[in-house]
């Protein structure tokens, strides 16, 4: 049932239901709780993408469990395809890396707005804090983002609401403004104190959620985009190993430890070649883009260079390519620095 009121000249019915942008972190949990405690039904909307830290690891259960604990319906949405296009050419530019933070936030709010229409929700809730992030959480930029997403007056930011203009939900009395907060800046002490008062525990430590802010990752991604290789399969490989560009079409990824070796094995396509040192410890390598003899020999030499047999005159490398029979190549390990000019710096 809607709540109808008339405050500051605003007279309209706002459903006591909202879409909450929900990462599962402390701020989004607090924002949700402040609104839930006012009798508002919330739908937790969690965004995923191939650029997120922990993507593909199954860690979505954290936000989903947190939403369940708070009594919220949970929805998740993958933005990988749309974000990849934004990374290539963001209308509002990049941040310190290839992060299109402003356009990403506009995209998220547009998705939340669409979900409002589907579910009958009356407004949007976010865990944003004024001044916490330089690109998207300044007062002027919040207003600009809301305008670009066509959600002016619909985005309630409970943790900083008292520092911002009242939203429609507050003006109509659907949400009591006096029960919201005035947090600002990067310090988390006020949030942690509020969490203790509200009995919210077990939240994750703050961490960079998006790899696009990382300089090394951004350099690798730019190199990939420059070669028009922006498939999800290629982007997922960026998080793992040493990367070599053997030719404009051919990339070699060499694991640096057993964990990365396992990740590389998990990302093999039918058209790839998988290489491993035979008879002694060494990396797992993945050759993508051109499995010809010349490329295989080059990849085998680089693979041998990072194995325990690097000082031998010849090393045997096991090769499995394109579902063909396993074969072995005897190669001279690459010398120190021999292929440094093909190494993609991270």
C-alpha positions as CSV (number, residue, x, y, z in Angstrom):
1,X,0.0,0.0,0.0
2,X,1.3,3.5,-0.9
3,X,2.0,6.2,1.6
4,X,0.6,9.6,0.6
5,X,1.5,12.9,2.2
6,X,2.0,16.6,1.5
7,X,5.3,18.0,2.6
8,X,7.0,21.1,1.2
9,X,4.5,21.3,-1.5
10,X,5.0,17.7,-2.7
11,X,1.8,15.7,-2.9
12,X,2.0,12.2,-4.4
13,X,1.9,8.5,-3.6
14,X,5.3,6.8,-3.1
15,X,5.2,3.0,-2.7
16,X,7.0,1.9,0.5
17,X,9.3,-0.2,-1.6
18,X,12.7,0.5,-3.1
19,X,15.5,-0.9,-5.2
20,X,18.8,-1.0,-3.2
21,X,22.1,-1.0,-5.0
22,X,23.8,-3.7,-2.9
23,X,27.5,-4.7,-3.0
24,X,27.3,-6.5,0.3
25,X,29.9,-4.2,1.8
26,X,29.4,-2.2,5.0
27,X,28.0,0.9,3.5
28,X,25.3,-0.8,1.4
29,X,24.3,-3.0,4.5
30,X,24.0,0.1,6.6
31,X,22.0,2.0,4.0
32,X,19.7,-0.9,3.6
33,X,19.1,-1.3,7.3
34,X,18.4,2.4,7.9
35,X,15.6,2.2,5.3
36,X,14.3,-1.3,6.3
37,X,13.9,-0.1,9.8
38,X,11.4,2.5,8.6
39,X,9.2,-0.3,7.2
40,X,10.3,-0.1,3.6
41,X,10.5,-3.2,1.5
42,X,13.8,-3.4,-0.4
43,X,15.0,-5.4,-3.4
44,X,18.8,-5.9,-3.3
45,X,20.3,-5.3,-6.7
46,X,23.8,-6.7,-7.0
47,X,26.0,-5.9,-10.0
48,X,28.6,-8.3,-11.4
49,X,31.2,-7.9,-14.2
50,X,34.4,-9.5,-15.5
51,X,36.2,-6.5,-14.1
52,X,35.3,-7.1,-10.5
53,X,37.8,-8.5,-8.0
54,X,36.7,-12.1,-7.2
55,X,34.6,-12.4,-10.3
56,X,34.2,-16.0,-11.2
57,X,35.1,-17.2,-7.7
58,X,31.6,-17.8,-6.5
59,X,31.9,-15.0,-4.0
60,X,28.4,-13.6,-4.9
61,X,27.2,-15.8,-2.0
62,X,28.5,-13.1,0.4
63,X,26.1,-10.3,-0.9
64,X,23.3,-12.8,-1.3
65,X,23.6,-14.1,2.2
66,X,23.9,-10.6,3.6
67,X,20.7,-9.6,1.7
68,X,18.9,-12.7,3.1
69,X,20.0,-11.8,6.6
70,X,18.5,-8.3,6.2
71,X,15.3,-9.8,4.8
72,X,15.7,-8.5,1.2
73,X,14.8,-10.1,-2.1
74,X,18.1,-10.6,-4.0
75,X,18.6,-9.9,-7.7
76,X,21.9,-10.0,-9.5
77,X,22.8,-8.4,-12.9
78,X,25.9,-8.9,-15.1
79,X,27.1,-5.7,-16.7
80,X,30.2,-7.2,-18.4
81,X,29.2,-6.5,-22.0
82,X,28.0,-3.0,-21.4
83,X,31.0,-2.1,-19.3
84,X,33.4,-3.4,-21.9
85,X,31.9,-1.0,-24.4
86,X,32.0,1.9,-21.9
87,X,35.7,1.1,-21.2
88,X,36.5,1.6,-24.9
89,X,34.9,5.0,-25.1
90,X,33.3,6.4,-21.9
91,X,31.4,9.7,-22.5
92,X,32.7,11.1,-19.1
93,X,36.3,9.8,-19.6
94,X,38.5,7.4,-17.5
95,X,39.8,7.7,-14.0
96,X,43.4,6.9,-13.0
97,X,43.2,3.7,-14.9
98,X,40.6,2.6,-17.5
99,X,37.8,2.9,-15.0
100,X,34.8,4.7,-16.4
101,X,33.4,5.3,-12.9
102,X,30.9,8.1,-13.8
103,X,29.4,6.3,-16.7
104,X,29.4,3.0,-14.8
105,X,27.3,4.7,-12.0
106,X,24.9,6.2,-14.6
107,X,24.5,2.7,-16.1
108,X,23.8,1.2,-12.7
109,X,21.2,3.8,-11.8
110,X,19.5,3.3,-15.2
111,X,19.3,-0.4,-14.5
112,X,17.9,0.2,-11.0
113,X,15.3,2.7,-12.5
114,X,14.2,0.0,-15.0
115,X,13.8,-2.5,-12.1
116,X,11.7,0.1,-10.3
117,X,9.2,0.0,-13.2
118,X,9.2,-3.8,-13.2
119,X,8.7,-4.3,-9.5
120,X,6.5,-1.3,-8.5
121,X,9.2,0.3,-6.4
122,X,9.1,4.0,-5.6
123,X,12.7,5.0,-5.3
124,X,16.4,3.8,-5.2
125,X,18.7,3.4,-2.2
126,X,22.5,3.5,-2.4
127,X,25.3,3.3,0.2
128,X,27.2,6.2,-1.2
129,X,28.9,8.6,1.2
130,X,29.7,12.2,0.2
131,X,33.4,12.7,-0.4
132,X,34.3,9.0,-0.1
133,X,35.2,8.6,-3.8
134,X,36.6,11.5,-5.8
135,X,35.0,10.8,-9.1
136,X,31.4,9.8,-8.3
137,X,30.7,10.9,-4.7
138,X,31.0,14.7,-4.8
139,X,27.8,16.5,-4.3
140,X,27.9,18.1,-7.7
141,X,28.7,14.9,-9.4
142,X,25.9,13.0,-7.6
143,X,23.5,15.6,-9.0
144,X,24.9,15.3,-12.5
145,X,24.9,11.4,-12.4
146,X,21.2,11.4,-11.2
147,X,20.3,13.8,-14.0
148,X,22.1,11.7,-16.7
149,X,20.4,8.6,-15.4
150,X,17.0,10.4,-15.3
151,X,16.5,9.6,-11.6
152,X,16.5,13.1,-10.1
153,X,14.9,13.1,-6.7
154,X,14.6,9.3,-6.7
155,X,18.0,8.3,-5.2
156,X,18.1,8.2,-1.4
157,X,21.6,8.0,0.1
158,X,20.8,7.3,3.7
159,X,24.4,7.6,5.0
160,X,24.8,11.2,3.8
161,X,21.1,12.2,3.3
162,X,21.3,15.2,5.8
163,X,24.1,16.7,3.7
164,X,22.0,16.5,0.5
165,X,18.8,17.9,-0.9
166,X,15.7,15.9,0.3
167,X,14.5,13.3,-2.1
168,X,10.9,12.6,-3.1
169,X,10.7,9.7,-0.6
170,X,11.7,12.1,2.2
171,X,9.5,15.0,1.0
172,X,6.4,12.7,1.0
173,X,7.2,11.2,4.4
174,X,7.7,7.7,3.0
175,X,11.1,7.9,4.7
176,X,11.7,10.1,7.8
177,X,14.7,12.3,7.1
178,X,15.5,12.8,10.8
179,X,16.4,9.0,11.0
180,X,19.1,9.3,8.4
181,X,22.8,10.3,8.7
182,X,25.3,13.0,7.7
183,X,28.4,10.9,7.1
184,X,31.1,12.3,4.8
185,X,34.7,11.6,3.8
186,X,36.8,8.5,3.6
187,X,36.9,7.7,7.4
188,X,34.9,4.5,8.2
189,X,34.8,5.0,12.0
190,X,31.2,6.5,11.9
191,X,30.0,3.6,9.8
192,X,31.6,1.1,12.1
193,X,30.1,2.7,15.1
194,X,26.7,2.7,13.5
195,X,27.1,-1.0,12.6
196,X,27.8,-1.8,16.2
197,X,24.7,0.0,17.3
198,X,22.6,-1.7,14.8
199,X,24.1,-5.2,15.5
200,X,25.6,-5.6,12.0
201,X,28.7,-7.8,12.1
202,X,30.7,-10.0,9.7
203,X,30.9,-7.4,7.0
204,X,33.9,-7.6,4.6
205,X,37.0,-5.4,5.0
206,X,37.1,-2.5,2.6
207,X,38.9,-3.4,-0.7
208,X,39.1,-2.2,-4.2
209,X,36.2,-3.9,-6.0
210,X,37.1,-2.9,-9.5
211,X,40.3,-4.0,-11.3
212,X,39.9,-1.1,-13.8
213,X,41.5,1.2,-11.2
214,X,44.6,-0.9,-11.1
215,X,47.4,0.5,-13.3
216,X,48.9,-2.8,-14.3
217,X,45.6,-4.4,-15.1
218,X,44.6,-1.3,-17.1
219,X,47.8,-1.5,-19.2
220,X,47.1,-5.1,-20.0
221,X,43.5,-4.3,-20.9
222,X,44.5,-1.4,-23.1
223,X,46.9,-3.6,-25.0
224,X,44.1,-6.1,-25.5
225,X,41.7,-3.5,-26.7
226,X,44.3,-2.1,-29.1
227,X,44.5,-5.5,-30.7
228,X,40.6,-5.7,-30.9
229,X,40.6,-8.8,-28.6
230,X,38.0,-7.7,-26.0
231,X,36.1,-11.0,-25.7
232,X,35.1,-12.1,-22.2
233,X,37.5,-15.1,-22.5
234,X,40.4,-12.8,-23.2
235,X,39.6,-10.3,-20.5
236,X,39.3,-13.0,-17.9
237,X,42.9,-14.1,-18.7
238,X,44.2,-10.7,-17.8
239,X,44.1,-11.4,-14.1
240,X,46.5,-14.3,-14.4
241,X,50.2,-14.9,-15.2
242,X,52.9,-13.2,-17.3
243,X,51.6,-12.1,-20.7
244,X,53.6,-12.1,-23.9
245,X,52.5,-10.8,-27.3
246,X,54.2,-13.1,-29.8
247,X,52.6,-11.5,-32.8
248,X,49.7,-9.1,-33.5
249,X,47.3,-12.0,-33.2
250,X,49.1,-14.3,-30.8
251,X,49.3,-14.1,-27.0
252,X,51.0,-16.4,-24.5
253,X,50.1,-16.5,-20.8
254,X,52.6,-18.1,-18.4
255,X,51.6,-19.1,-14.9
256,X,53.7,-17.8,-12.0
257,X,52.6,-20.3,-9.3
258,X,50.5,-23.4,-9.0
259,X,47.3,-21.3,-8.3
260,X,47.8,-19.4,-11.6
261,X,48.6,-22.7,-13.3
262,X,45.2,-24.0,-12.2
263,X,43.5,-20.8,-13.4
264,X,45.1,-21.1,-16.8
265,X,44.0,-24.7,-17.2
266,X,40.5,-23.6,-16.3
267,X,40.4,-21.0,-19.1
268,X,41.6,-23.2,-22.0
269,X,39.5,-22.9,-25.2
270,X,39.4,-25.7,-27.9
271,X,41.5,-23.5,-30.2
272,X,44.3,-22.9,-27.6
273,X,47.4,-24.8,-26.9
274,X,48.4,-25.8,-23.3
275,X,52.1,-26.2,-22.6
276,X,53.9,-27.7,-19.5
277,X,57.4,-28.6,-18.7
278,X,57.9,-32.4,-18.7
279,X,60.1,-34.1,-16.1
280,X,60.6,-31.2,-13.8
281,X,58.6,-28.4,-12.1
282,X,57.6,-25.4,-14.2
283,X,54.7,-23.2,-15.3
284,X,51.6,-24.0,-17.3
285,X,51.3,-21.8,-20.3
286,X,48.4,-21.0,-22.6
287,X,49.0,-20.1,-26.3
288,X,46.0,-18.3,-27.9
289,X,45.5,-16.9,-31.4
290,X,47.7,-19.0,-33.6
291,X,48.8,-22.6,-32.9
292,X,51.4,-23.0,-35.6
293,X,54.8,-24.7,-35.3
294,X,56.7,-21.5,-35.1
295,X,54.5,-20.1,-32.3
296,X,54.6,-23.4,-30.4
297,X,58.4,-23.5,-30.4
298,X,58.6,-19.9,-29.2
299,X,56.0,-20.6,-26.5
300,X,57.8,-23.8,-25.4
301,X,61.1,-22.0,-25.1
302,X,59.5,-19.2,-22.9
303,X,57.7,-21.9,-20.8
304,X,61.0,-23.7,-20.3
305,X,62.7,-20.4,-19.3
306,X,60.5,-20.2,-16.2
307,X,60.8,-23.9,-15.2
308,X,63.4,-25.6,-13.0
309,X,65.2,-26.8,-16.1
310,X,66.0,-23.3,-17.4
311,X,69.8,-23.9,-17.1
312,X,69.7,-27.1,-19.2
313,X,70.7,-27.2,-22.9
314,X,67.4,-28.8,-23.8
315,X,64.1,-29.2,-22.1
316,X,61.1,-31.3,-23.0
317,X,57.8,-29.5,-23.1
318,X,54.4,-31.2,-23.2
319,X,52.0,-29.7,-25.7
320,X,48.2,-30.3,-26.0
321,X,46.7,-28.3,-28.8
322,X,43.2,-28.1,-30.2
323,X,42.1,-31.5,-28.9
324,X,44.9,-33.2,-30.8
325,X,47.1,-35.9,-29.5
326,X,49.6,-34.8,-26.8
327,X,53.1,-34.2,-28.2
328,X,56.4,-33.2,-26.8
329,X,58.9,-30.6,-28.0
330,X,62.6,-30.6,-27.1
331,X,63.7,-26.9,-27.0
332,X,66.4,-24.7,-25.7
333,X,65.1,-22.6,-22.8
334,X,64.9,-18.9,-23.7
335,X,67.8,-16.9,-22.4
336,X,67.4,-14.3,-19.7
337,X,65.8,-11.2,-21.2
338,X,65.5,-12.8,-24.6
339,X,61.8,-12.2,-25.0
340,X,61.5,-9.1,-22.8
341,X,60.5,-7.0,-25.7
342,X,57.4,-9.2,-26.1
343,X,56.4,-9.1,-22.4
344,X,53.3,-7.0,-21.7
345,X,54.1,-5.0,-18.6
346,X,51.7,-5.1,-15.7
